[in-house]
């Protein structure tokens, strides 16, 4: 596929590559395209897992395309169905997504990575929220980052715009694994295949519950689970896969999951 976004599909796995030389920055049109891609990924029952990465080895994504902004793209323009980068405001995105961070990951690019479920990073990857230096707010990161890493480290990044190397990012817990650049996508696909073989209805329930729990008390979320007030939990507990999982455990065999 040509254009600013490349797609590769193998079985139930979709790889999405941001490919906008020189830095993989995202303008309005690219964001809208990413929203369409991740919406279709969400709605395609044959797709189970996605990987998002950047072309080349220097940039994952620096976020907003300032050249496009200077040419007329409005910062509050139409980013598309999923918000900036196609994921962070896409409703009911209940499938696992892996970020393979292959280089510089800053601003909106870091917000895209934070919208995924697992973050793998190359040894030379770096991370920052430099919006403070241009007098803007890293809006999604201001909401998400203090919930993912220690508050004072998140505020340090937001208030100063300083850069973190991959070792520090790993130490604070928002990078799962550090890999040689040549092994990054190989490991992402290995992990994706593992997830592809897992229970999609359980994944969906986990993601919906985790999202809800970010803004609710523990007991409120627990009550919703036990009362089957989450759509994904209700579907799971009424599914063939739930019965198959119990049978497979009793029969000491691997379950055959059909996603229904």
Sine and cosine of phi, psi and omega as CSV:
sin_phi,cos_phi,sin_psi,cos_psi,sin_omega,cos_omega
0.00,0.00,0.80,-0.61,0.04,-1.00
-1.00,-0.02,0.20,-0.98,0.00,-1.00
0.94,-0.35,-0.11,-0.99,-0.09,-1.00
-0.95,0.32,-0.27,0.96,0.01,-1.00
-0.79,-0.61,0.79,-0.61,0.08,-1.00
-0.96,-0.28,0.61,-0.79,0.02,-1.00
-0.86,-0.51,0.58,-0.81,0.12,-0.99
-0.68,-0.73,0.74,-0.67,0.01,-1.00
-0.84,-0.54,0.69,-0.73,0.10,-0.99
-0.64,-0.77,0.93,-0.36,-0.05,-1.00
0.87,0.49,-0.82,-0.58,-0.01,-1.00
-1.00,-0.08,0.26,0.97,-0.06,-1.00
-0.93,-0.37,0.73,-0.68,0.05,-1.00
-0.89,-0.46,0.83,-0.56,0.10,-0.99
-0.98,-0.22,0.79,-0.61,-0.02,-1.00
-0.89,-0.46,0.86,-0.51,-0.05,-1.00
-0.89,-0.46,0.84,-0.55,0.10,-1.00
-0.98,0.21,0.85,-0.53,-0.10,-1.00
-0.69,-0.72,0.98,0.21,0.02,-1.00
-0.79,-0.61,1.00,0.04,0.01,-1.00
-0.83,0.56,0.58,-0.81,0.19,0.98
-1.00,-0.09,-0.30,0.95,-0.21,-0.98
-0.85,-0.53,0.07,1.00,-0.04,-1.00
0.90,0.44,0.50,0.87,0.09,-1.00
-0.95,0.31,0.40,-0.92,-0.14,-0.99
-0.91,-0.42,0.83,-0.56,0.12,-0.99
-0.99,-0.16,-0.03,-1.00,-0.06,-1.00
-0.87,0.48,-0.70,0.72,-0.04,-1.00
-0.89,0.45,-0.65,0.76,0.01,-1.00
-0.92,0.39,-0.66,0.75,0.03,-1.00
-0.88,0.48,-0.67,0.74,0.02,-1.00
-0.90,0.44,-0.64,0.77,0.05,-1.00
-0.89,0.46,-0.68,0.73,0.03,-1.00
-0.89,0.46,-0.61,0.79,0.05,-1.00
-0.88,0.47,-0.66,0.75,0.03,-1.00
-0.91,0.42,-0.65,0.76,-0.02,-1.00
-0.90,0.43,-0.73,0.68,-0.04,-1.00
-0.96,0.26,-0.46,0.89,0.14,-0.99
-0.90,0.43,-0.70,0.71,0.02,-1.00
-0.91,0.41,-0.61,0.79,0.08,-1.00
-0.87,0.49,-0.72,0.69,0.02,-1.00
-0.86,0.52,-0.65,0.76,-0.16,-0.99
-1.00,0.00,-0.13,0.99,-0.02,-1.00
-1.00,-0.06,0.95,-0.32,-0.06,-1.00
-0.92,0.40,-0.26,0.97,0.01,-1.00
-1.00,0.06,-0.17,0.99,0.06,-1.00
-0.99,-0.16,0.72,-0.69,-0.10,-0.99
-0.91,-0.41,-0.56,0.83,-0.14,-0.99
-0.61,-0.79,0.55,-0.84,0.10,-1.00
-0.82,-0.57,0.50,-0.87,0.14,-0.99
-0.87,-0.49,0.71,-0.70,0.11,-0.99
-0.85,-0.52,0.74,-0.68,-0.03,-1.00
-0.53,-0.85,-0.02,-1.00,0.04,-1.00
-0.89,-0.46,0.43,-0.90,0.05,-1.00
-0.96,0.27,0.52,-0.85,0.01,-1.00
0.98,0.18,-0.18,-0.98,-0.03,-1.00
-0.85,-0.53,0.07,1.00,-0.05,-1.00
-0.99,-0.16,-0.68,0.73,-0.08,-1.00
-0.84,-0.54,0.76,-0.64,0.32,-0.95
-0.98,0.20,-0.91,0.41,0.09,-1.00
-0.17,-0.98,0.76,-0.65,0.07,-1.00
-1.00,-0.01,0.04,1.00,0.02,-1.00
1.00,-0.09,-0.69,-0.73,-0.11,-0.99
-0.89,0.46,0.69,-0.72,0.01,-1.00
-0.99,0.15,0.98,-0.21,-0.06,-1.00
-0.94,0.35,-0.47,0.88,0.07,-1.00
-0.92,0.39,-0.65,0.76,0.06,-1.00
-0.91,0.42,-0.60,0.80,0.04,-1.00
-0.90,0.44,-0.67,0.74,0.02,-1.00
-0.90,0.43,-0.45,0.89,0.01,-1.00
-1.00,0.05,-0.03,1.00,0.08,-1.00
0.78,-0.63,-0.20,0.98,0.07,-1.00
-0.90,0.43,0.84,-0.54,-0.02,-1.00
-0.99,0.15,0.68,-0.73,-0.01,-1.00
-0.89,0.46,-0.42,0.91,0.05,-1.00
-0.96,-0.30,0.50,0.87,-0.01,-1.00
-0.98,0.20,-0.19,-0.98,-0.05,-1.00
-0.99,0.10,0.98,-0.21,0.01,-1.00
-0.99,0.14,-0.17,0.99,0.02,-1.00
0.97,-0.24,-0.04,-1.00,-0.16,-0.99
-0.87,0.49,-0.49,0.87,-0.06,-1.00
-0.97,-0.25,0.21,0.98,-0.10,-1.00
0.95,0.30,-0.18,-0.98,-0.07,-1.00
-0.86,0.52,0.81,-0.58,0.03,-1.00
0.99,0.17,-0.01,1.00,0.17,-0.99
1.00,0.05,-0.14,0.99,-0.10,-1.00
-0.87,-0.49,-0.65,0.76,-0.30,-0.95
-0.93,0.37,-0.33,0.95,0.07,-1.00
-0.87,-0.49,0.24,0.97,-0.01,-1.00
-0.98,0.17,0.90,-0.44,-0.07,-1.00
-0.93,0.36,0.56,-0.83,0.13,-0.99
0.85,0.53,0.58,0.82,0.07,-1.00
-0.99,0.11,1.00,0.06,-0.22,-0.98
-0.96,-0.28,0.52,0.85,0.05,-1.00
-0.86,-0.51,0.51,-0.86,-0.03,-1.00
-0.91,0.41,0.65,-0.76,0.06,-1.00
-0.76,-0.65,0.73,-0.69,-0.01,-1.00
-0.93,-0.37,0.76,-0.65,0.15,-0.99
-1.00,-0.09,0.78,-0.62,0.11,-0.99
-0.94,-0.34,1.00,-0.08,-0.14,-0.99
-1.00,0.09,0.95,-0.32,-0.17,-0.99
-0.99,-0.17,0.17,0.98,-0.01,-1.00
0.12,-0.99,-0.63,-0.78,-0.03,-1.00
-0.88,0.47,0.78,-0.63,-0.05,-1.00
-0.70,-0.71,0.99,-0.16,-0.11,-0.99
-0.60,-0.80,0.25,-0.97,0.02,-1.00
0.81,0.59,-0.77,-0.63,0.01,-1.00
-0.89,0.45,-0.41,0.91,0.08,-1.00
-0.91,0.41,-0.64,0.77,0.08,-1.00
-0.93,0.38,-0.58,0.82,0.06,-1.00
-0.90,0.43,-0.58,0.81,0.09,-1.00
-0.89,0.45,-0.73,0.68,0.02,-1.00
-0.86,0.51,-0.64,0.77,0.00,-1.00
-0.93,0.36,-0.28,0.96,0.04,-1.00
-0.99,0.12,-0.14,0.99,0.02,-1.00
-1.00,-0.03,0.04,-1.00,-0.06,-1.00
-0.98,-0.19,-0.47,0.88,0.01,-1.00
-0.67,-0.74,0.67,-0.74,-0.02,-1.00
-0.85,-0.52,0.90,-0.43,0.16,-0.99
-0.98,-0.22,0.58,-0.81,-0.07,-1.00
-0.66,-0.76,0.60,-0.80,0.10,-1.00
-0.95,0.32,0.37,-0.93,-0.08,-1.00
-0.87,0.49,-0.42,0.91,-0.04,-1.00
-0.99,-0.17,0.09,1.00,-0.03,-1.00
-0.90,0.43,0.56,-0.83,0.07,-1.00
-0.72,-0.70,0.39,-0.92,-0.15,-0.99
-0.67,-0.74,0.64,-0.77,0.05,-1.00
-0.27,-0.96,0.30,-0.95,0.15,-0.99
-0.83,-0.56,0.99,0.13,-0.12,-0.99
-0.99,0.12,0.11,0.99,-0.06,-1.00
-0.82,0.57,-0.54,0.84,-0.03,-1.00
-0.84,0.54,-0.52,0.86,-0.06,-1.00
-0.97,0.24,-0.33,0.95,0.03,-1.00
-0.95,-0.31,0.21,0.98,0.10,-0.99
0.97,0.26,0.43,0.90,0.04,-1.00
-0.84,-0.54,0.17,-0.98,-0.02,-1.00
-0.96,-0.28,0.70,-0.71,0.13,-0.99
-0.99,0.17,1.00,0.07,-0.24,-0.97
-0.90,0.44,-0.83,0.55,-0.03,-1.00
-0.89,0.45,-0.63,0.78,0.01,-1.00
-0.92,0.39,-0.56,0.83,0.03,-1.00
-0.90,0.45,-0.49,0.87,0.03,-1.00
-0.99,0.15,-0.70,0.71,-0.17,-0.98
-1.00,0.04,-0.69,0.73,-0.20,-0.98
-0.89,0.46,-0.67,0.74,0.00,-1.00
-0.90,0.44,-0.26,0.97,0.05,-1.00
-1.00,-0.01,-0.21,0.98,-0.09,-1.00
-0.98,-0.21,-0.55,0.84,-0.04,-1.00
-0.75,-0.66,0.17,-0.99,0.00,-1.00
-0.79,0.61,0.66,-0.75,-0.08,-1.00
-0.78,0.62,-0.73,0.68,-0.11,-0.99
-0.93,0.36,-0.48,0.88,0.06,-1.00
-0.96,0.28,-0.67,0.74,0.05,-1.00
-0.87,0.49,-0.69,0.72,0.00,-1.00
-0.93,0.38,-0.56,0.83,0.09,-1.00
-0.85,0.52,-0.74,0.68,0.01,-1.00
-0.90,0.43,-0.69,0.73,-0.05,-1.00
-0.94,0.35,-0.64,0.77,-0.11,-0.99
-1.00,0.10,-0.46,0.89,-0.06,-1.00
-0.94,-0.35,-0.38,0.93,-0.05,-1.00
0.96,0.29,0.26,0.97,-0.09,-1.00
-0.94,0.35,0.39,-0.92,-0.04,-1.00
-1.00,-0.04,0.61,-0.79,0.12,-0.99
-0.93,-0.37,0.71,-0.70,0.16,-0.99
-0.98,0.18,0.14,-0.99,-0.14,-0.99
-0.92,0.40,-0.51,0.86,0.01,-1.00
-0.91,0.41,-0.66,0.75,0.03,-1.00
-0.93,0.36,-0.65,0.76,0.05,-1.00
-0.86,0.52,-0.65,0.76,0.04,-1.00
-0.92,0.39,-0.65,0.76,-0.02,-1.00
-0.89,0.46,-0.59,0.81,0.00,-1.00
-1.00,0.08,-0.11,0.99,0.22,-0.98
0.99,-0.11,0.16,0.99,0.06,-1.00
-0.97,-0.22,0.15,0.99,0.22,-0.98
-0.86,-0.51,0.79,-0.61,-0.02,-1.00
-0.97,0.22,-0.71,0.71,-0.08,-1.00
-0.59,-0.80,0.54,-0.84,0.10,-0.99
-0.94,-0.35,0.74,-0.67,-0.11,-0.99
-0.68,-0.73,0.46,-0.89,0.17,-0.99
-0.86,0.51,0.57,-0.82,-0.03,-1.00
-0.79,0.61,-0.61,0.79,-0.04,-1.00
-0.94,0.34,-0.28,0.96,-0.04,-1.00
-0.96,-0.29,-0.05,1.00,-0.14,-0.99
-0.88,0.48,-0.83,0.56,-0.03,-1.00
-0.94,0.35,-0.54,0.84,0.05,-1.00
-0.86,0.51,-0.70,0.72,0.02,-1.00
-0.94,0.35,-0.61,0.79,0.04,-1.00
-0.87,0.49,-0.67,0.74,0.01,-1.00
-0.94,0.34,-0.59,0.81,0.06,-1.00
-0.88,0.48,-0.69,0.72,0.01,-1.00
-0.93,0.37,-0.62,0.78,0.02,-1.00
-0.89,0.45,-0.65,0.76,0.02,-1.00
-0.91,0.42,-0.60,0.80,0.07,-1.00
-0.88,0.48,-0.72,0.70,0.00,-1.00
-0.93,0.36,-0.58,0.82,0.03,-1.00
-0.85,0.52,-0.55,0.83,-0.04,-1.00
-0.99,0.15,-0.08,1.00,-0.07,-1.00
-1.00,0.02,-0.10,-1.00,-0.11,-0.99
-1.00,0.06,0.96,-0.27,-0.08,-1.00
-0.88,0.47,-0.56,0.83,0.00,-1.00
-0.94,0.33,-0.55,0.84,0.08,-1.00
-0.94,0.35,-0.68,0.74,0.05,-1.00
-0.83,0.55,-0.71,0.70,-0.02,-1.00
-0.87,0.49,-0.69,0.72,0.01,-1.00
-0.90,0.43,-0.67,0.74,0.02,-1.00
-0.86,0.52,-0.73,0.68,-0.07,-1.00
-0.92,0.39,-0.63,0.77,0.01,-1.00
-0.92,0.38,-0.68,0.74,-0.01,-1.00
-0.91,0.43,-0.69,0.72,-0.01,-1.00
-0.88,0.47,-0.68,0.73,0.03,-1.00
-0.88,0.48,-0.72,0.69,-0.02,-1.00
-0.89,0.45,-0.63,0.78,-0.08,-1.00
-0.92,0.40,-0.35,0.94,0.01,-1.00
-0.89,0.46,-0.48,0.88,-0.06,-1.00
-0.89,-0.46,0.24,0.97,-0.05,-1.00
-0.75,-0.66,0.28,-0.96,0.13,-0.99
-0.96,0.29,0.33,-0.94,0.04,-1.00
-0.81,0.58,-0.76,0.65,-0.10,-0.99
-0.92,0.38,-0.59,0.81,0.04,-1.00
-0.87,0.50,-0.73,0.69,-0.01,-1.00
-0.92,0.38,-0.66,0.75,0.04,-1.00
-0.87,0.49,-0.66,0.75,0.02,-1.00
-0.89,0.46,-0.64,0.77,0.02,-1.00
-0.90,0.43,-0.61,0.79,0.02,-1.00
-0.91,0.41,-0.78,0.63,-0.07,-1.00
-0.92,0.39,-0.45,0.89,0.03,-1.00
-1.00,-0.03,0.07,1.00,0.02,-1.00
0.83,0.56,0.70,0.72,0.00,-1.00
-1.00,0.00,-0.13,0.99,0.16,-0.99
-1.00,0.00,0.75,-0.66,-0.03,-1.00
-0.84,0.54,-0.69,0.72,-0.06,-1.00
-0.92,0.39,-0.61,0.79,0.02,-1.00
-0.92,0.38,-0.66,0.75,0.02,-1.00
-0.89,0.46,-0.69,0.72,0.04,-1.00
-0.88,0.47,-0.70,0.71,-0.02,-1.00
-0.86,0.50,-0.74,0.67,-0.10,-1.00
-0.96,0.28,-0.16,0.99,0.07,-1.00
-0.95,-0.32,0.19,0.98,-0.20,-0.98
-1.00,-0.09,0.35,-0.94,0.16,-0.99
-0.90,0.44,-0.60,0.80,-0.03,-1.00
-0.88,0.47,-0.58,0.81,0.02,-1.00
-0.89,0.45,-0.71,0.71,0.03,-1.00
-0.92,0.39,-0.63,0.77,0.01,-1.00
-0.90,0.44,-0.63,0.78,0.03,-1.00
-0.88,0.48,-0.67,0.74,0.02,-1.00
-0.92,0.39,-0.67,0.74,0.01,-1.00
-0.90,0.44,-0.70,0.71,-0.03,-1.00
-0.88,0.47,-0.64,0.77,0.04,-1.00
-0.89,0.46,-0.71,0.70,-0.02,-1.00
-0.91,0.42,-0.56,0.83,-0.04,-1.00
-1.00,-0.05,0.05,1.00,0.05,-1.00
0.83,0.56,0.77,0.64,0.05,-1.00
-0.66,-0.75,0.20,-0.98,0.06,-1.00
-0.97,0.25,0.68,-0.73,0.01,-1.00
-0.95,0.31,0.48,-0.88,0.11,-0.99
-0.96,-0.28,0.98,-0.22,-0.10,-1.00
-0.99,-0.10,0.67,-0.74,-0.04,-1.00
-0.88,-0.48,0.00,1.00,0.02,-1.00
0.94,0.34,0.48,0.88,0.04,-1.00
-0.47,-0.88,0.00,0.00,0.00,0.00
